[in-house]
């Protein structure tokens, strides 16, 4: 397994910082798990971390 090239949107840290502690801890754990899994997966050499916007649809 080679080195993982991790590209992170700088807004990710700001969004995580605004979560309440009990949610931020869980989100950081999941983030670390995804990065660790990518590092351990053969053939994965790039990982891009982005933010997705959820839109609420009202009728």
C-alpha positions as CSV (number, residue, x, y, z in Angstrom):
1,X,0.0,0.0,0.0
2,X,1.3,3.4,-1.0
3,X,0.9,6.8,0.4
4,X,-2.6,8.2,0.5
5,X,-3.1,11.6,-1.0
6,X,-5.9,13.2,1.1
7,X,-7.5,16.3,-0.3
8,X,-9.6,18.2,2.3
9,X,-12.0,21.0,1.7
10,X,-10.9,23.7,4.2
11,X,-14.5,24.3,5.2
12,X,-14.8,20.8,6.7
13,X,-12.9,21.7,9.9
14,X,-15.1,24.8,10.3
15,X,-18.3,22.8,9.9
16,X,-17.0,20.1,12.4
17,X,-16.1,22.8,14.9
18,X,-19.7,24.0,14.9
19,X,-21.2,20.6,15.9
20,X,-22.1,20.0,19.5
21,X,-19.3,18.0,21.3
22,X,-21.3,14.7,21.4
23,X,-21.9,14.9,17.7
24,X,-18.5,16.2,16.7
25,X,-16.8,13.3,18.5
26,X,-18.8,10.8,16.6
27,X,-18.2,12.6,13.3
28,X,-14.5,12.7,13.9
29,X,-14.5,9.0,14.7
30,X,-16.3,8.2,11.4
31,X,-14.0,10.5,9.5
32,X,-10.9,8.8,10.9
33,X,-12.4,5.4,10.1
34,X,-13.0,6.3,6.5
35,X,-9.4,7.7,6.1
36,X,-7.9,4.6,7.9
37,X,-9.9,2.3,5.6
38,X,-8.7,4.2,2.5
39,X,-5.1,3.9,3.6
40,X,-5.5,0.1,4.2
41,X,-7.3,-0.5,0.9
42,X,-5.1,-1.7,-2.0
43,X,-5.4,0.5,-5.0
44,X,-6.8,3.5,-3.2
45,X,-4.2,6.3,-3.5
46,X,-6.5,9.4,-3.5
47,X,-9.3,10.5,-1.2
48,X,-11.2,13.8,-1.5
49,X,-13.1,15.1,1.5
50,X,-15.9,17.4,0.6
51,X,-19.1,18.9,2.1
52,X,-22.5,18.1,0.7
53,X,-25.4,20.4,1.1
54,X,-28.7,18.9,2.1
55,X,-31.8,20.7,0.8
56,X,-35.1,20.4,2.5
57,X,-38.0,20.0,0.2
58,X,-41.3,21.4,1.4
59,X,-44.6,21.0,-0.3
